[in-house]
Amino acid sequence: MRALRCTLLLLALTAAPAIAQQAEPTPLERQAWADRRLLDVGWKLARASADLCPDARPAIGLMLRDVRGWADPDAVREAFGQKRDFAVQAVASNSPAMRAGIAAGDEIASLEGRDPNTLPAEDNRDWKRLYDVNETIEARLRSSGAVAIARSGEDERRIAGEPACYARFEVIQDSDRAASTGLRVRIGDRWLAGDIADDGLAFLVAHELAHNILKHRLRRELPRRKRPSSRDVEREADRLATWLMARAGYDPAGAVAFLEKHGPGQDGFLYLGTSHDGWKSRRDAIAREIEAITAAGTLDWTPYFAAELAAARDVMPPPVSR
């Protein structure tokens, strides 16, 4: 027995330095992890309801980075071992990009016959260059259904898009906010880096995605007599988020658990203010929506949002001609 104790003690002492030597992730590594987690959840939600969304577009589940978007591009290159400016920041699970073999860290050498690394950059923190590249990818996907991309040392390959409810997913640095711009879904990194369960995160993302799907930003810009109230659109987003979660395979009860955990005693955007109901009212409304989903026997949410979808289509711009 004494020998066994000594052996266990020796193993514990041997393992201790290895544990101590595990380095804390760098801010850039934490950002990459947050981007990957958000893209995974967002892609899953957007793909699952693509056939129901009024504004579904081809997408490949790819997020790029441009080192010129940082204050110190050389430090970013060194941290990632990156030679070119453009590289893959994240790839969504079960996406066309992943099936094409593209992985995080791959450097981009060509996009639709042009090297994006040679595009002019105004200065460091130049976010516009990455924005323009994303615009090029989306425009090509909309016009032809596929986009040609080459990694370093390879020829271009065409990656066909798959329909997804339209949104760009972005992480907000040093924030616990969440927002929809009408085109983007933006989630604070504190939600992504914390101990929030996948179902809870899915609710947070689905709520903002629902704002995009129902065109709440455009509807709120209508003349006063025609536009919905801020509370109405938040209630609509909570309702639709519950359906989006269920259709994507997430447990809608995670929305209830999320509000119960993060609601009490909080003063954040989720809980108080003139635009949202209190967290208990939201929790109870979501619980009723879960009952409605169970009773419906279907995950086709369009009949239950007919008026909201009609209002969304009324404010949508005309489709871009191919």
C-alpha positions as CSV (number, residue, x, y, z in Angstrom):
1,M,0.0,0.0,0.0
2,R,2.9,2.3,0.9
3,A,4.4,1.6,-2.5
4,L,1.1,2.4,-4.2
5,R,0.8,5.8,-2.4
6,C,4.4,6.7,-3.4
7,T,3.7,5.8,-7.0
8,L,0.5,7.9,-7.0
9,L,2.4,10.8,-5.3
10,L,5.2,10.5,-7.8
11,L,2.7,10.6,-10.7
12,A,1.0,13.6,-9.2
13,L,4.3,15.4,-8.8
14,T,5.4,14.5,-12.3
15,A,2.1,15.7,-13.8
16,A,2.1,19.0,-11.8
17,P,4.8,20.8,-13.8
18,A,3.1,19.8,-17.1
19,I,-0.2,21.3,-15.9
20,A,1.6,24.4,-14.7
21,Q,3.3,24.8,-18.0
22,Q,0.1,25.0,-20.0
23,A,0.1,28.5,-21.3
24,E,-2.9,30.7,-21.1
25,P,-4.4,31.4,-24.5
26,T,-3.4,34.7,-26.0
27,P,-5.9,37.4,-26.8
28,L,-5.6,36.5,-30.5
29,E,-6.2,32.8,-29.8
30,R,-9.2,33.6,-27.6
31,Q,-10.6,35.8,-30.4
32,A,-10.2,33.0,-33.0
33,W,-11.9,30.5,-30.6
34,A,-14.8,32.9,-30.1
35,D,-15.1,33.5,-33.9
36,R,-15.2,29.7,-34.5
37,R,-17.8,29.1,-31.9
38,L,-20.1,31.9,-33.1
39,L,-19.7,30.8,-36.7
40,D,-20.6,27.2,-35.8
41,V,-23.7,28.1,-34.0
42,G,-24.8,30.7,-36.5
43,W,-24.2,28.4,-39.5
44,K,-26.3,25.6,-37.9
45,L,-29.2,28.0,-37.2
46,A,-29.1,29.7,-40.6
47,R,-28.8,26.5,-42.6
48,A,-31.6,24.7,-40.7
49,S,-34.3,27.3,-41.6
50,A,-32.9,28.3,-45.0
51,D,-36.0,26.9,-46.9
52,L,-38.3,29.0,-44.7
53,C,-36.4,32.4,-44.6
54,P,-37.6,35.2,-47.0
55,D,-34.0,36.2,-47.6
56,A,-31.9,33.0,-48.0
57,R,-28.7,33.3,-49.9
58,P,-25.9,30.9,-50.9
59,A,-23.1,30.7,-48.3
60,I,-20.0,28.6,-47.7
61,G,-19.5,29.0,-43.9
62,L,-16.2,30.8,-44.1
63,M,-14.7,33.6,-42.0
64,L,-11.6,35.4,-43.1
65,R,-9.1,37.6,-41.3
66,D,-6.9,40.4,-42.7
67,V,-3.9,41.3,-40.6
68,R,-4.2,44.8,-41.8
69,G,-7.3,45.1,-39.7
70,W,-5.2,45.1,-36.5
71,A,-3.1,47.9,-35.1
72,D,0.1,45.8,-35.4
73,P,-0.1,43.5,-38.5
74,D,3.4,42.1,-38.0
75,A,2.5,40.9,-34.5
76,V,-0.5,39.1,-35.8
77,R,1.5,37.5,-38.6
78,E,4.0,36.3,-36.0
79,A,1.4,35.0,-33.6
80,F,-0.3,32.9,-36.3
81,G,2.8,32.1,-38.3
82,Q,1.2,33.9,-41.2
83,K,3.1,35.2,-44.2
84,R,0.2,36.7,-46.3
85,D,-2.3,39.3,-45.1
86,F,-5.4,37.2,-45.7
87,A,-6.0,33.9,-44.0
88,V,-9.0,31.8,-42.7
89,Q,-10.1,32.8,-39.3
90,A,-12.8,30.1,-38.9
91,V,-14.7,27.5,-40.8
92,A,-18.2,26.3,-39.8
93,S,-18.7,22.7,-39.1
94,N,-20.5,20.8,-41.8
95,S,-20.2,23.7,-44.3
96,P,-19.1,23.7,-47.9
97,A,-15.8,25.3,-46.9
98,M,-15.0,22.5,-44.5
99,R,-16.0,19.8,-47.0
100,A,-13.7,21.5,-49.5
101,G,-10.8,21.0,-47.1
102,I,-10.4,24.6,-46.0
103,A,-9.2,24.9,-42.4
104,A,-8.5,27.7,-39.9
105,G,-5.1,29.2,-40.6
106,D,-5.0,28.5,-44.3
107,E,-3.6,31.5,-46.2
108,I,-5.6,32.9,-49.1
109,A,-3.6,33.4,-52.3
110,S,-6.4,34.1,-54.8
111,L,-10.1,35.0,-54.9
112,E,-11.9,34.9,-58.2
113,G,-8.7,35.2,-60.1
114,R,-7.3,38.1,-58.0
115,D,-4.8,38.1,-55.1
116,P,-6.6,39.9,-52.2
117,N,-3.3,40.5,-50.5
118,T,-2.3,43.0,-53.2
119,L,-5.4,45.1,-52.7
120,P,-4.5,48.6,-51.4
121,A,-4.8,49.1,-47.7
122,E,-5.2,52.6,-46.3
123,D,-3.4,52.0,-43.1
124,N,-3.4,49.6,-40.1
125,R,-6.8,48.9,-38.7
126,D,-8.1,49.0,-42.3
127,W,-11.4,47.1,-41.8
128,K,-12.7,48.1,-45.2
129,R,-10.4,45.8,-47.2
130,L,-11.8,42.7,-45.5
131,Y,-15.3,44.1,-45.9
132,D,-14.7,44.5,-49.6
133,V,-13.4,40.9,-49.9
134,N,-16.5,39.6,-48.1
135,E,-18.7,41.6,-50.5
136,T,-16.9,40.0,-53.4
137,I,-17.5,36.5,-52.0
138,E,-21.2,37.2,-51.4
139,A,-21.7,38.8,-54.8
140,R,-20.2,35.9,-56.6
141,L,-22.2,33.4,-54.6
142,R,-25.4,35.3,-55.4
143,S,-24.6,35.6,-59.1
144,S,-23.3,32.1,-59.8
145,G,-23.9,30.0,-56.7
146,A,-20.2,29.4,-56.2
147,V,-16.9,31.2,-55.5
148,A,-13.3,30.4,-56.6
149,I,-10.7,30.4,-53.8
150,A,-7.1,29.3,-53.8
151,R,-4.9,28.6,-50.8
152,S,-1.2,29.1,-50.8
153,G,0.5,26.8,-53.3
154,E,-2.8,25.6,-54.8
155,D,-4.9,26.4,-57.9
156,E,-8.3,28.0,-57.4
157,R,-11.2,25.7,-56.7
158,R,-14.8,26.5,-57.0
159,I,-16.8,26.0,-53.8
160,A,-20.6,25.8,-54.3
161,G,-22.7,27.6,-51.7
162,E,-25.6,26.3,-49.8
163,P,-28.7,28.4,-49.0
164,A,-28.7,29.9,-45.5
165,C,-30.8,32.6,-43.8
166,Y,-28.7,35.7,-44.5
167,A,-26.4,37.1,-41.8
168,R,-22.8,37.9,-41.2
169,F,-21.7,36.7,-37.8
170,E,-19.3,38.9,-35.9
171,V,-17.8,38.9,-32.4
172,I,-17.8,42.2,-30.5
173,Q,-14.5,42.5,-28.5
174,D,-14.6,43.1,-24.8
175,S,-18.4,43.2,-24.6
176,D,-21.4,41.3,-23.3
177,R,-23.7,42.9,-25.8
178,A,-25.7,41.3,-28.6
179,A,-27.1,43.1,-31.6
180,S,-28.5,42.8,-35.1
181,T,-27.8,45.4,-37.7
182,G,-30.2,44.0,-40.2
183,L,-27.3,42.3,-42.1
184,R,-25.0,41.3,-39.2
185,V,-25.4,39.3,-36.1
186,R,-23.0,40.6,-33.4
187,I,-22.3,38.8,-30.2
188,G,-20.0,39.9,-27.4
189,D,-17.0,37.8,-26.7
190,R,-17.8,37.5,-23.0
191,W,-20.8,35.3,-23.9
192,L,-18.6,33.2,-26.2
193,A,-15.7,32.8,-23.8
194,G,-17.7,32.1,-20.7
195,D,-19.4,28.9,-19.4
196,I,-22.6,29.5,-21.4
197,A,-24.1,26.2,-22.6
198,D,-24.5,25.7,-26.4
199,D,-28.3,25.8,-26.1
200,G,-28.1,29.1,-24.2
201,L,-25.7,30.6,-26.8
202,A,-28.0,29.3,-29.6
203,F,-30.8,31.3,-28.1
204,L,-28.7,34.5,-27.9
205,V,-27.7,34.1,-31.6
206,A,-31.1,32.9,-32.7
207,H,-32.8,36.0,-31.2
208,E,-30.5,38.3,-33.2
209,L,-30.9,36.2,-36.3
210,A,-34.7,36.4,-35.9
211,H,-34.4,40.2,-36.1
212,N,-32.6,39.8,-39.4
213,I,-35.1,37.3,-40.8
214,L,-38.1,39.4,-39.9
215,K,-36.4,42.6,-41.2
216,H,-37.0,44.4,-37.9
217,R,-34.4,47.1,-38.6
218,L,-36.2,48.1,-41.8
219,R,-39.6,47.8,-40.3
220,R,-38.6,50.1,-37.4
221,E,-37.7,52.7,-40.0
222,L,-41.2,52.9,-41.4
223,P,-43.5,55.9,-40.7
224,R,-44.6,55.9,-37.1
225,R,-48.2,54.7,-37.8
226,K,-46.8,51.6,-39.8
227,R,-43.8,50.5,-37.7
228,P,-44.0,48.0,-34.9
229,S,-43.0,49.0,-31.4
230,S,-39.6,48.1,-30.1
231,R,-41.2,45.7,-27.6
232,D,-43.2,44.0,-30.3
233,V,-40.1,43.3,-32.4
234,E,-38.3,41.9,-29.3
235,R,-41.2,39.6,-28.5
236,E,-41.3,38.5,-32.2
237,A,-37.6,37.8,-32.0
238,D,-37.9,35.7,-28.8
239,R,-40.8,33.7,-30.3
240,L,-39.0,33.0,-33.6
241,A,-35.7,32.2,-31.8
242,T,-37.4,29.4,-30.0
243,W,-38.5,27.8,-33.4
244,L,-35.1,28.4,-35.0
245,M,-33.4,26.6,-32.1
246,A,-35.8,23.6,-32.3
247,R,-35.4,23.4,-36.1
248,A,-31.6,23.4,-35.8
249,G,-31.6,20.6,-33.2
250,Y,-31.0,22.8,-30.1
251,D,-33.2,22.4,-27.1
252,P,-35.5,25.4,-26.8
253,A,-35.6,24.9,-23.0
254,G,-32.1,26.2,-23.1
255,A,-33.6,29.7,-23.7
256,V,-35.5,29.4,-20.5
257,A,-32.4,28.2,-18.6
258,F,-30.4,31.0,-20.1
259,L,-32.8,33.7,-18.9
260,E,-33.2,32.1,-15.4
261,K,-29.4,32.0,-15.0
262,H,-28.5,35.4,-16.4
263,G,-31.7,37.3,-15.7
264,P,-31.9,37.7,-12.0
265,G,-30.1,40.7,-10.6
266,Q,-28.8,41.9,-14.0
267,D,-29.1,45.3,-15.5
268,G,-27.9,44.4,-19.0
269,F,-29.6,44.7,-22.3
270,L,-31.3,41.3,-22.0
271,Y,-33.4,42.2,-19.0
272,L,-34.4,45.8,-18.5
273,G,-35.3,48.9,-20.4
274,T,-38.1,50.1,-22.6
275,S,-37.3,47.8,-25.5
276,H,-37.5,44.5,-23.8
277,D,-39.9,42.9,-21.3
278,G,-38.5,41.8,-18.0
279,W,-36.6,38.5,-17.9
280,K,-39.5,36.7,-16.1
281,S,-42.0,37.8,-18.7
282,R,-39.7,36.7,-21.5
283,R,-39.0,33.4,-19.8
284,D,-42.8,32.7,-19.4
285,A,-43.5,33.7,-23.0
286,I,-40.8,31.4,-24.3
287,A,-42.1,28.5,-22.2
288,R,-45.5,29.1,-23.8
289,E,-43.9,29.1,-27.3
290,I,-42.2,25.8,-26.5
291,E,-45.6,24.3,-25.7
292,A,-46.9,25.6,-29.0
293,I,-44.1,24.0,-30.9
294,T,-44.8,20.7,-29.1
295,A,-48.5,20.9,-29.9
296,A,-47.8,21.9,-33.6
297,G,-46.1,18.6,-34.4
298,T,-44.0,20.4,-37.0
299,L,-41.0,22.6,-37.1
300,D,-42.3,24.6,-40.1
301,W,-42.6,28.0,-38.3
302,T,-43.9,30.0,-41.3
303,P,-47.7,29.5,-40.6
304,Y,-47.1,30.9,-37.1
305,F,-45.4,34.0,-38.4
306,A,-47.5,34.7,-41.5
307,A,-48.2,38.4,-40.7
308,E,-44.6,39.0,-39.6
309,L,-43.2,37.4,-42.8
310,A,-45.6,39.4,-44.9
311,A,-44.4,42.6,-43.2
312,A,-40.8,41.6,-43.8
313,R,-41.3,41.0,-47.5
314,D,-43.0,44.3,-47.9
315,V,-39.8,46.2,-46.8
316,M,-37.3,43.9,-48.5
317,P,-35.3,45.6,-51.4
318,P,-35.8,44.0,-54.8
319,P,-33.6,41.0,-55.5
320,V,-30.3,41.6,-57.3
321,S,-30.5,40.5,-60.9
322,R,-28.0,38.0,-62.0
